[in-house]
Amino acid sequence: MSAVWLVRNDTLDAELESLGVVTIGWDMVPNLGGEATTPGVVKDLIRRSDAEQTPMSVAMAAGTLDRFAHRLVTGDVVVAPRQDGVHLRVGKISGNYFFAADAQTHRHRRPVTWVHTNIRRSDLPDEALRGIRSISTLSQINHGAEFFRRLADRTELPASSESISTESPSSPGSWLVGSRIDNHDSTDEFVRDGIWRLQDGLDQRASDIRLSDRIAIKSTYVRYSDVPFDNHGQPVSVMTIKARGVVKSVHTDHIDVDWDADFTRRDWFFYTYQGAVWRLRDDNDYAVALQSFVFDDATQDIGWFLTQPSWVKYTQPPLKSRDIRTSFRMPYPSTQPIYDAAERWRQALIDGTSLFSGRPLDYPAAVRELIDNFVDSPDAGTDSFFQKLERQLANTNDDAIQLAAELLYVYFLPVSTSAVGVNTKQSAVNGVAAWRDTLTGIPSDLVPPLRAGLARVGTAYQTQRWRMFAYLIRTVETLTSLPEDARATALRDWQQFEQTISAIDDRGVWAIRYLLEHILFPEYAIGGASRDDRQRIASAFADVTGGVEDANDLRNWLEPNIRYGDSYALNVYLPPYRHVWRPLSEEKTLWAAWALRSVDDVKTTADELADTIAAAARVLGASKTEIVNALEGVFGQAGDSLLLDHARHDPHGLTELLSHTAEWGEALLIDRIATWLGDEPFSTDQYLEEISTVLLGTKNDLPIRAAATISTQERLTRRDPVAESATPGELYTAYLSRIDSLRTAIAEQTNTEVSRLAISVVADSLVRLDSSQTDWSPAMRTAFDAWRSGKKVAPPDDFDIAISADDPGHQAPSSDADRPSREELEATLSIHSDAGMVWLDDTLEMLDEQRQMILEGPPGTGKTFIARAIARYLAGNNTALVQFHPGTAYEDFVQGLRPNPESPGQFVVMDGPLVRFAGEAAAQPERPHVLVIDEINRANLPAVFGELYFLLEYRDEPVTMTYGQRFQLPPNLLIIGTMNTADRSITAIDAALRRRFVFRDVRPGEAPLDDILPHWLDRHAPTLTWLNDFLLLANQRIRDRDQAIGPSHFLRKDLTEKRARRAWNHTVLPTLTEYFYGQQHRLAELDFDALKSAVTHSDTDAESD
């Protein structure tokens, strides 16, 4: 059967018909029919033409050229869209590839006999329209392929009443489905009633099930024993087929099934799926074997599966160092210091010594002081946690404050740096230790654990810090009250520990209890902080466990899904388990929708990389004398390749490392090779793209992590941040998890399994896509550009409607031309880290949901700058700024009587900025408008806001204002306020207004501000990078988050030490002198020279510049 190809051409149009050809570009590459034009040479030529191209883009281009020259054959059908975006050509390849050396452009050509040259897209059936979605230069058409074949066989177009079938005859579909309804196995009821359904009837996952399709009920779980082969005690994925039948009819809420009454349950191994609906495809060898097993009573070929890369591990005894039983302990290099620190704390509790100093610590007395002065003496004031804690512990002994600092360390220890940065953790703990000169702060060897983290905690963990801290105090009280032997047992035996702490009231503080359990007993306790999550997890896997209620028991049932070297772990927050109990995020669902709009068939998008995969396999099998040539086959001889450059100097070293690929696994191998690259700085993203390309040679279905687009990929699919101290191997593992989630998103919308490599290709292409170069409709292009800029916009339903021939340019509207891109916003705010990007993601999402937000923090933190940048990003020029002050009144902001300039002595009702701007927003309902209110808390807000209290909560309801006008806030009007937390003269915002706004902290040492100064200094004042540590130390010594000093004082491009000193002495110190009035010793600690000396460990010269 002939193949059908879609070939897009943005250069030649009518010439294709007059010359009878189809063409593609890359004119820098000579005749592909010559022996000298090897894949390596082709890649060199492409890379030399554009030094900015990455290994992935070079490989894709080379693969496209190879397919065009060697995969297309005479008789294949070609579909070529015309440049008017309205019509198509259809023809057949009529000869071999040739190179038109004398042509001005597009010299790579195939002769074509064009059968149709003016087919309107609007005349195509839906399946054929789906087939031409691909945005690639060359792609194979799968959907609607039979339509185009038949169209190419006839010279006359069908009449409007005549139809051409879009599909060739096909066999019935094969489906494996779940049976869990309301946490109950409903298999028997389904078979008895002759039906099947999902929890709430039928949804999109089952939308493709048809009459006469084959269907079977399955249950997936893990076994450690009782399998028909020697698994050496390793967990094996098993799928029990419980019933099978044939679809009789499909209804809106259920399917009628003719169940096979004679079927006997059977167990299938290895190739399994946890989801509730799984379509088995004919283009997958594993799926074909499974279909035969389920529906044709074939025997599973266990021996063949054990030779496959994913399951060959079962033929080998596990390494002795590996604990066969599943553990929740994360095996990564960044997390090991956390568990080591927890072990030191455990030993300190047993021995009765300080975690920080190792000196004896009187725990019973210290705990009693903390209970008397903190737990049993709450401070109901409005000051920060640390201000109140300092007052509460002012009269306690040194041991009590030392213990308080160490418990705060434990509180922060498991928290991901994406939630709380390492600088914030250090400053908080050391700030408490600094209350007494005799106390010990965090020792240097306990700082690295704070750079990682195990859980991204929720808001309550931080806003209810006093409750979490009280629970830790009670826990230490309970443990240290035990005799030494009993205390040691309780701290080393999981069941005894659980029994010991069961008497402590944990209501509302489950998060700290769960995290404490995990860091002390990671083999037994899940590393999550949410109680609701645990309940959902246990319920979701009830079919596997038989209804076990404790999610911690899943370690006995589920196979590990994390590997680092010879260490394995289970993390139910990662695929494939994550999406069994937690729905996909909206961002990933939208990504899948756009992916499916941009390609005909996601499965085939990586076909261009076949040659690169083969070249990568040669690298993995190369000797030290072959390794350089093999790498050149992957990356070409030209270009800036880390691996190739280093291999030329040390071929034996790289060859030796690559020989351990299977033994070590991807993550450990990546880290070992990163170490081999040496101490010279290199781009981690570039390295990961190169090594992930080489790893394609394992043929283990791995993706390429594209350096140029990875940041935008993460933003578009909801960033799952990693630790600040994550290694390259950990970053790659996190990328695998992201790709697996996107595979799930595609599977949920298509019931199709897609390779990781294909997903990574689509993810990269979606970021690179220039919508103006597509033949999409204006609505489609506008929606796509909005989605890629960060808005949650789905593809329009009419995305395939052909553009009118009367539309001369069919250009996308330019209504968003005044809005900066997301990347420009990040650059404006100097956001570079994962934590900063997560802060921005969350801020934009919360503002979108709540519609009104306040940025609060001390002065000098750039709150107004951030607010205006976000406003410009969201609304372009549709922004306005109002500054409040103590004299601001309702009449100034909302509406009031003003003298009529045209009639002296008369007054008229004049709209204030709020009403005027709301009117502008209402007149453009399709576009966001953002009102920034600077220093919002300087005014008497209840008096100024008036009816706005009601309107902020009930946006869809109008109210009658003071002067009789009916008014409401349009939904597209967003409000961002800024609030200074350092000014004690300002009355705090009342609870009613707080409830109507979402609040975001903008504070020094925390995201996003912890990004700004380091990057600014690196760029503009590289000799003054110590100023970042200077500012961190100053804020640590100030010990008041509301009085902390922001980075804006040092954000000038002409910064010198003299100017920094001047800004500190004449801008910062006067405010601090007022705050610390009469406390000269505190001011002495904040002297510029004292701070510089402390962070640079050198004497200072006050006159230095």
DRENVO-732121 format. One record per residue (C-alpha): residue in one letter; x, y, z. Coordinates in steps of 0.05 Angstrom, whole numbers, plus 5000, padded with zeros to 4 digits. Example, Ala and Ser with C-alpha at 12.3 -4.5 7.8 and 13.67 -1.06 7.14 Angstrom:
2
A524649105156S527349795143
//
This chain:
1105
M500050005000S502850684981A504751175035V501551865038W506052465052L504653185072V510053655045R509754385065N513354915023D513855645044T517955854984L515455544919D508155524901A505755534828E512655294808L511154614838E505754504786S509454804726L515654394742G511953774764V515853694828V515453714903T521354044939I524454195006G529854685028W536554625065D540354845003M546954835040V546754075036P549053804968N546353214929L543852684977G544852144925G552352204929E556551724971A560252305004T553852585033T553852165097P549252325155G555052625193V556853075136V549553295128K549353485202D555853875196L553154275138I546654435173R550154635237R555155075201S549455445167D546755655235A551155605296E545055695341Q541955035321T541854505374P543453765367M536053605366S534254105312V540253885270A538253155277M531053305258A533153695196A538053155174G532652625185T527653015143L532653055085D534152315091R526752135090F525452575030A531152274990H530651555010R523851395042L519151684991V518251204933T515051214865G507451144872D507051474941V501752004947V503752724961V499253264992A502053974985P498254565014R498155184971Q500655825002D493756155000G492055715060V485555515026H487354984974L491354344968R494853964914V494653204910G499152784866K503652174861I511252114863S513351934793G520851854798N527051834841Y530152384882F534552884845F538553504863A537254114819A544154444826D542355024780A535955214817Q536055844859T532855504919H529554854942R534454414903H532353764936R526653504891R522152924873P518252884807V510752884818T504752774774W499653264802V492552984798H488953554833T491654264844N485754644871I482254234925R479054664978R480554485050S473254615067D471254045022L475253535060P472053055110D474053135183E478752535183A482652805123L483053495156R486053165217G491152825172I493953495147R494853815215S502353705219I506654325222S512953955199T516154045131L515253315115S510752825152Q507052185138I499452235136N495851695176H488951965190G484952025125A490551685086E485651245048F481751865026F487852174995R489851514961R483151454928L483152194911A489952104876D487051524835R481551944803T482152564760E475152804774L473153104840P467152784874A460553144869S458253484933S453252914944E458552384933S463252164987I469951814988S471151365047T476551625093E478550955120S480550275094P477049675123S479749535192S479149005246P475249145310G478649545364S481349205427W480349525495L482649355566V478549715620G477949775695S472049575738R472749985802I466350375819D465850725886N472050365910H468749685894D470649165842S464449145798T466748595751D461448095773E455848615767F458248825697V458348105673R451647955705D448248565674G451848525607I454649235612W460849645626R461750365648L466450835685Q465251165752D460751705724G458151355662L462551465601D467452025585Q472452225532R476951635548A471651155522S469151585465D472451165411I469550495433R465150225376L460249675360S463748995353D470049225388R473248725435I473448915508A476448595571I476548775645K483448795676S486648935744T493949145751Y498349045811V505248805833R507748125856Y514247935889S513147185883D508546675852V510646835781P512346335726F519746525723D525346675771N524647415786H529947395841G525047705889Q524248335848P517248645841V513748455776S507848825745V501948355736M495348455701T489647975714I484547925658K477947815694A472847815637R472547905562G467048035512V464648405450V461249085448K453949025428S451949755432V454450425459H450050895499T451551575531D452551285600H454450555589I456450025539D452649375527V457348785525D456548065506W461047775560D464347095547A461146635599D466546105589F472546555601T477246385658R481546915691R488746945666D495047315690W499347715642F506247985661F510748575646Y507049015595T501349315637Y497449955646Q494350275708G489150715674A481750555669V481450545593W486950265548R486450165473L491249645446R494449845380D496649405323D503149785313N506249555379D509048855385Y507548815459A500349035448V499448535391A501947975437L497248215492Q491348215445S492747505424F493347305498V486847635519F482347505460D485246915423D487546485483A494846515461T500346365512Q504746935534D511946835510I515346975577G522146815549W521547345493F519247885542L525247735587T529847905529Q526848595521P530649195550S525249385601W524848695632V531648365623K533148585694Y529047995720T534047505692Q539547785737P540047735812P539548435844L545948735871K547048575944S546749295964R539649365939D533949265987I529048855945R523049105984T520449765958S522650375997F520151095996R527151366008M529151805949P535951555924Y538452205892P544952545911S541253185931T536652825980Q541852396016P544252986059I537053066083Y536752356109D543752416137A541753046175A535452696201E539852126225R544252616262W538152926295R535652236314Q542352076347A542452756382L535652606413I538051926436D544552196464G541652836493T546253296453S545453906409L544553776335F548754376318S554454356368G554453646394R554853906465P550153636519L543253946517D538253896574Y532253686532P527153606588A528554306616A528954626548V522454306526R518954526589E521055246577L518555216504I511854936527D510955436583N513056046543F510855856472V505855286468D501855476530S502856226522P500556416452D501857116426A495657366390G499057986362T499758166289D507358136286S511157606248F512256916276F519557066292Q518057726326K512957396371L517456796383E523157256405R518557606455Q515856946481L522756646492A526057276518N526557006589T528156276574N534855946583D539955846528D538255116518A531055296503I533055786448Q538255296421L532954766416A528155256383A533355396329E534554656318L527154496314L526355046262Y531954706224V528054046226Y521754426205F525254696143L529354066128P524253676084V521454306051S523154375977T527154985958S521655135907A517355305968V522555616014G529455805988V535755596024N537356316042T530756396076K531755746114Q538655936137S536756646156A530856406198V534655886237N540956286247G536856886264V533956516324A540856256345A543456976342W538857186399R544256966447D551757046436T553056366468L548855966419T550855576357G547955696288I547555196231P554454866222S557154866151D556154126141L548654186156V547554736104P547454276042P541253896065L537454556063R539054635989A534654045970G527953865999L522953295992A516153625990R513154265963V508854426023G502254796020T500655486046A498255246114Y505154946129Q507955656129T502056076152Q500755596210R508155546227W506755646301R502355026302M507554606265F512854856313A508654686373Y507753976346L515253896340I516054126412R510853626436T514153076396V520953216428E517653246496T514552566486L520952246460T525752546510S521252366569L522751636555P528551256587E534551236541D533650516518A526150626504R527751286470A532750946425T527750396407A522350906392L526951296347R529550686309D523550226304W518050456256Q512250136291Q514650346360F515551056335E508451066308Q505750806373T509751316414I507451936376S500251696367A498352036433I500552726407D494853156380D496153226306R489653546284G491154076232V498653926232W498753276194A503753576145I509353636196R507752946225Y508052616156L514552966137L517552786204E515652056194H518852056125I525552376142L526451906202F523551276169P523951376093E523550626081Y516550606109A513351296102I511051666040G514652326028G508352756020A505453276067S498053236048R492952836087D487852896031D492952615982R494052006025Q486651856027R486051935952I492151495940A489650935984S482850955950A485650975880F489850355890A484649965929D483849505868V491149335875T491649265950G484848975966G482749606004V488749766047E487250436081D494350656098A497850936036N504550756068D502850026056L503250125981R510649965986N508449235992W504349265927L507349755877E513649685837P519150225846N518750775794I525351125811R532350875799Y539151175814G544650675802D543050055842S538150425888Y530750395875A524850765906L517350865901N514451565893V506951575881Y507452315864L510952125799P508651735737P506151225725Y502651245793R501351995799H495652025749V492151415776W490051815837R491052545815P487952835752L492553155702S493653895711E489954365665E496554575635K498353875613T491353745585L491754385545W498654205521A496053545494A490253895460W495154355424A499853785407L494153405375R492254025334S499354105308V500753395284D496952855247D499552285290V504052415350K506851705345T510451855279T513452535296A520252245315D521051835251E526252335226L530852125282A531751405259D538751545232T540751915296I538351325339A542550855298A548551315304A547551375380A547450615385R554250605351V556851095403L554650635461G558150045428A564450415406S571450265428K576250805449T578950845378E571950895349I568551355399V570452015366N568051805296A561751515327L560252175363E561452555298G556052125267V551252395320F553453125325G557653235263Q564853465263A563154195268G559754575324D560754645398S559653945427L561753835499L562053085492L565753085427D570953595449H572453215513A572452535478R577952785431H582252905493D580152285532P576851765489H578451205538G574951565595L568451665559T568450965529E569550665598L563751065627L558950895571S560450155580H556650195646T550250485615A545849885629E548949755698W548350465724G541950695690E541051385659A541251845719L547751575751L551051525683I549352255668D552352475734R558652055725I559852355656A558453055683T564052935733W568552685677L567453345640G571553675694D571154305736E570654805679P563655115677F559154845623S551854925605T547854385640D542254455590Q546954365531Y550153765564L543453445578E541253525506E547653195482I547652615530S540152495522T541452455446V546851935458L542151545504L537351445446G542150885428T539750475487K533150405450N529750445518D524650955494L528151575521P526852305501I531552855480R531653435528A532254045482A536354595514A533555185475T526255045492I526454685559S524655285601T518555445559Q516554715557E516554705633R512455335637L507155095587T506254435623R506354675695R513254685725D515054125774P521254435804V527354055828A531954215886E537054765882S542454235891A539653755839T544853415796P544453365719G542052645728E536452875773L534453415723Y534052895668T529852435713A525153015726Y524553125652L522752385642S517052475692R514553085655I514752715589D511052125620S505552595645L504852875575R504352175548T498652055596A495352695572I495752465500A493251765519E487252055556Q485152435494T486851905441N487351235477T494051185442E500851015471V506251485446S513751425455R517551895500L521852105441A515752305401I513052715459S519653075466V519753235392V512753525394A514353915458D520354235425S516654385360L510754725396V515555215428R519155355362L512855415320D511656085286S504056085279S504356635226Q507756125179T502155625186D495755565145W491555595208S485556045213P486456725247A482556475308M487155865313R493456275308T491056795359A489056245408F495755885399D499856515411A495756665473W496855965500R504255975487S504856645521G502156335585K494656385581K490255785591V487155795522A484555165488P484555065412P478155345383D472954845362D473055085291F480555015282D479854635217I475055115183A478455335119I480456055111S476056435063A479056544994D476657255000D481257375059P487557635024G492557585080H488957185133Q493857465184A492757365258P490057965295S495458385328S491458565390D496858265435A502658605400D503559075458R504258505508P511158245526S512157495521R512957065582E520357015569E520857775567L517057815633E521857335665A527757735638T524658385662L523958105733S530757765731I527457095745H532056515729S531255965782D525855435787A523455745853G522656425820M518956135761V514355745807W512956385845L511156725780D506856135757D503056125822T502256885824L499256915754E494756325767M492256605833L490957285802D487156955745E482756585795Q481757125848R481957735802Q485058165856M491758105891I496258485939L503858445936E506458576006G513458656034P518559146062P520859756022G526159685969T523659015944G520859265878K513559115892T511059665847F515959475792I513558745795A506258955796R507059395735A511058865697I505658335710A500258835690R503858985625Y504758235611L497358095623A494258715591G499359065548N497659805545N490959695581T493859855649A493060425698L496560615763V493560975823Q497461145886F493861185952H495861646009P492661836076G488462366041T485561915988A477961895993Y472161525961E470962135916D478062115891F478061375873V470861165858Q466161745845G464462415876L461863115869R466463615836P465564345815N462864395745P468064795705E462864995655S457765245707P460965595766G457365465831Q454664795809F457164095824V457063475781V458362745794M465262575768D467861875758G474261695793P479761265762L476360615783V469760755748R473161045687F477960465679A472359955692G468560285635E474460195589A474959465609A467459345598A468159635528Q473559115511P471058485546E475758035506R481958375533P484658395605H485459065639V489759145701L489259695753V495359765799I494060095866D500660305896E501360355972I494360105979N494560076055R496360806064A489061016054N483060886099L480760306057P473760196084A472160926070V475660936002F472860285976G465660365996E461359905952L467659585925Y467659115984F461458785955L463558835882L470358505894E466757885918Y460657895872R463258105805D457057885767E452358315808P451559075802V450459545861T447460235868M453060715886T452761315932Y450461785877G445261315849Q448961005790R448660255778F455659975773Q459359305772L466459085762P467458745695P470658055699N476558265656L478758805705L484358555750I486958945810I494058895838G495559275901T502359385935M503159436010N509059646053T509659196114A515059616148D510960246162R508260146233S504160776228I499460456177T493360096202A493159376180I488259166127D481858916159A479758186154A473858326107L478358626055R483758106065R478657576048R477357905981F484657935960V489957405952F496557615983R503557475956D509857605996V515457985962R521157926012P528757926009G531857236009E525556915982A523156785911P522957165867L527557675898D533157185913D534357135838I534957875824L541258125859P545857525844H544357555770W544758315768L551658305802D554157755756R552258175696H553858885718A558658845777P562158155778T567358395829L561758565878T558057905880W559457885955L553958415962N548757865957D551557526020F552358216051L544858336043L543057646068L547257736131A544458426143N537258166141Q539257586186R541858086237I535658536230R531457926249D524958236225R522058026158D517958666154Q524159106162A528558696116I532659076064G530958955991P535958915933S533659555897H539059975932F544459595892L540759525826R544560035784K548759875723D554460335744L554960015813T561660065849E563359925921K563560665935R556460755909A554060135947R557060416011R553861085998A547060775986W547660366050N549960936094H545261466069T539061076048V538760446090L542060616156P537761236172T531560786171L535060256213T537560776262E530360986275Y528160256281F533860076329Y533660726368G537960676429Q540859996409Q547860186387H550359476390R545159266339L547059846293A554459666300E552858976271L549759316211D555559766195F557659696122D564859506138A562759006192L558058656144K563158656087S568558376132A563957826156V562157586086T568957676052H573057456113S577758046104D579358716134T575959296099D578159986078A572860506085E575860906028S576260315980D572560335914
//
